[in-house]
């Protein structure tokens, strides 16, 4: 997941989310395409190893399932599947405007879960909250909740996101065109579409085309501060894994040291948005091999990755306070 200033606070909240300690109601609000649905999925994945009974459902799908159950006389089964959860995650409540029966059913669903000691997290599309389409009791219930607002990403963040999605030579090829591309992007959803389209349009064979070739000096571009960030990441990884820094930075082939080394690359890519090409250049590694290794360690060491993310966020926060 791409993390930057516009969603960092929300991501930190989700990373530390615990059903037992969380407020009864959490509202995640923001414009379209900022990753609200992805944050709900992050919570759901976080609950799996904890064996928390949870359900994630889009509001429109909730409405359709409710209508189907009402028509087929299976409301008891529908209500049990929704209301017997410890955590109820609802995406995009806005789509239920005007659907009074569905909203009434949703209110009783949320009310029952909360009465049983459960929690709910609901996403809302828009920068300004307006619960006028809810009945007074339901609106009051949501207004008493904890609110997380996702800001609109700045142009620099959109650029880093494009770099995040188009690592290596692909990003370097379109870098001269970035100002024009960014001028038409209003949110992360549009940035995703443009990045995916660029992947299709710019094939490896195009790299030899002199018309679009980027000057060699431009290809040596590195995001600022990679040395400082690399030192921080290596220190955090070594401390957490109980390893010596010189070994992680060396060429030792021992399993746990290789994994720690790969985790350093992954964290620099995921948390600080450096391209794998820049990371490989800094550590003098092969880009393709480094990329593959980093993606594999993401899957095999999920818990360690989440732990290190949390430690890095805390370390960055302390450094920011120190600089302030």
N, C-alpha and C positions, 0 to 999 in steps of 0.2 A: 504494500500500500504506500502511495506517495504521501509523505508527511512534510508539511511546511507551516509557516506562521498562521495561515488562514484556518488550519484544522488541528494544529498541534495540541491546544488545550483540550479539545474534544477527544482526540486520540488518547491523550494521557488519562483522561477520565475513564474512557472505555478500557484501557489497559489495566487500570486499577479497580475495575468494577467488580464488586462482590455483592451477591444477592442479599446476604445477611445484613450488610452495612449500608447498602444503597438506599436512597430516598424512595418512598413508595412510587412516585411518578417522576420520570425523567422525560423531558421534551427536547429533541434535537431539531433545531430550526435552521433553515438556510435556503438560498435560492437553488434552482434546479442544477444538477450536475456537480455538486460539491462533495459527494461521497456519503450521503446520509444512509443510504441502503447498505453500503459497504461497512459502515460502522456497526449497523445492526448485525450484520453477518459476523463481524469480529466478536461481538458479545456472544453470539450463539456458539461460535467455535470455542470461545473461552469457557463456556459452561459444560462442554462435552466431558472433559476429564474430571470435572467436579461432580458429575452425575446429577446436575440440576435439571429438573424437568422443565423444558422451555419450548416455546413455539414462536416461530417467526412467520408472519403472514402479511401480504400486501392488503391494504384496506379494500381495494376493489375485489380481490379474491375472497376476502371475508364476506363482503356483501353478496357475492354470487353463491358462496357456499351456504350462507344463511337463507337466501331465497330458495335454493334447491332443497334444503332440509325442510323448510316450511311447506313447500309444495308436496313433498314426498312423505310427510309425517315422521321425519327423522330428526326433529329438533332436539330431543333428549340426547341423542348421540353426538350431534354437532356441539351442543352446549358442554357436554362432558369433555370433548376433545379440546375445547378452548379454555374452559374454566378450571380444569384440574391441573393446570400448570403452575409452577412456582414463579416462572418468568414469562410475561406476555410481551412480545415484540411486534408492534404494528407499524407498518411503513405507509407513509403518505396519507394521513387522515383527511387531508383536504378533499380527496375525491369523493368523500361521502356527503358533501354538501347537498342538501335537498332530499336525502334519503332518510326520512324520519324514522321509519321502522328499523332500518339497519343501525342507525345511531342509538336508538333506544336499546337494541340488543347489545351493541358494543358497550354502552354504559353499564348495563347489568353484568357483562362479562368482566370488565375492568373492576367494577365494584366488588364482585364476588371474589376475584383473585386477591385484591387488596385486603378484603375482610379475612381471608385465609392466611394472611401474612406474606403473600406473594408480592411481586413488584412488576411494574410495566414501564417500557420505554417506547415512546411514540415519536415518529418523525413528522415534521410539519414543513411544507414547502412555502417559503416566503421569508422576507427579512423582518416583517412586522406581524406579530401574532394577532389573529382575530378569530375568536371562538364564538362569534355571534350565531353561527350555524348550529351550535350545540344547545341542548336545553340547559337551563340555569345550573342545575345540580352537576351536570357533566362538565360544563365550562368551569365551574368553581373548583371541581376536583383537579382539573388539569392546571389551572392557574396557580394552585398551591404547590405545584411540582417544582423540580429543579430544571432550569433551562440552560441549554448549551446552544450557542449561536455560532454557525460557521460563517466566516467572513468571505467576501468575494476575493479571490486570489489577485495579487498584484501582477503586473506585467512580468516582473522578474521571476515570480513564482511559476507563471505559465511557461516561461522559457526553460526553467529548470525541469518542469514536468515533461516538456517536449524532449529534453535531453535524456530524461529518465526513461521515456518510452522508446527513444531512438538512439540507443547507446552506440558508441563507436563511430565508424565511418559514415553511417547514415545521417547522424546528427551533424557531422562536420560538412556534409554535402549541402544541407539546407540552411546552415548557419547564416550565410549572407542574406538569405531571404526571410529571416526571422521577423524583422520589423514589420514587413508587409503581412506575414501570416498572423502575427499576434494582434494586429489592428482589427482583425475580424473575429477574434475570439472573445466571448463574454463570460464563459464559465468553463469548468473542467470537463463537462460533457462534450462541449464543442472541441476542446483540445484533444480529447481522446479520439474523436472522429477524424480530426485532421492528422493526428499521428498515425492512425491506422491506414488512412488513405495514402500518406507519404510512404509508408512501408511497401504498399503495393506499387506505387508509381516509380519509386527509386529502386531499381534492381541493382545488384552488384556489378552487372555488366556496364552500367552507366558510369561507374567510377573512372573508366578509361576515356570517357567522352570529354574532350578538351573544353566543350562549351559549358559544362557544369563543374569542371574540376576546380576544387578549392586549392588555392596556393599552398605550397608546402609549409610556409611559415604559419598559415592559419591552422593547419592540421596539428601543429605542435601546441595549440592552445590548451591550457590547463585552468580549471576553475581555481580561484584564489584560495589560499589557506589550506590546501590539501595536506601539506606537511604537518601543520599544527593539529588538524583534525585527525590525521593518521596516528600521531603520537598519543592523542587522547584515547582513540579507539584501541590501540595496541595495549595501552596501560590498563584500560578497563577489562579487556579480554584476559590479559595475563593475571590480573588480580582475581577475577572471578574463577578462572580455571586452575589457578595455582601453578602457573608456568613462568619460566624465566623469559624476559623480554628478548634477550639476545638469541635464544633458541627459536622463538616464534619468527623473528626477523631473519634467521639464518636459513640453512638449507636442509635441516634435519628432516628425515622422512618418517619419524615416529608418528604413529597414528593420531594420538591426541594433539600433538603439536601441529600436524598438517591440518587437522580440523579447526584448531584455533586460528591458524593462518587464514584459512578459507572464510572463517567467520569475520575476521577483520575486513576482508574484501567486501563481503556481503553487507556489513554494517555501514561501511563508507558509501556504498552504492545506495542502500535503502534509506538511511537516516540523513546523510548529507548530500544525496543526489549527484554524486560524482559518477561519470560514465565508467563502465568497466575498462574502456580504452585508456582513460586518464589514470585509473588505479593501476592497471597493468604497466603503464609507462613509468609511473612513480616507483613501483616496486621492481621494475625491470623483469616483468613476466610476460608470457605469451597471452594475448588478449582472449583468444578463443578458449584456451585451456582454463584460464582464470575464471571466465564467465561460466563455463560449464560446472566447474568445481563449486563456485559460489551458489549457483542455483540448486545444486544437489544438497548442499549443507543446509539450505533453508528448509528442505523437506525432512531431512533426517534428524535435525536438531531444533525442532520448533520451540520447545520449552526453553532451551538455552538461549535461543535467539530473542524470545520475548523478555527474558530476564535481563539480557545485555541491553536491549532497547531501553528498558526502564532505567537501568543504571546510567546509560548515556544521557537520557533526558534530565535526570537529576544532576549529573555532572555539568551539563551544559547550562542548566538553570543557575547553579552555584557560580559558574564562571561569568555568566551574564550579570549576576548581582555584584560580583567582584569588580567587573569592568565599570558598572554603574556607580 
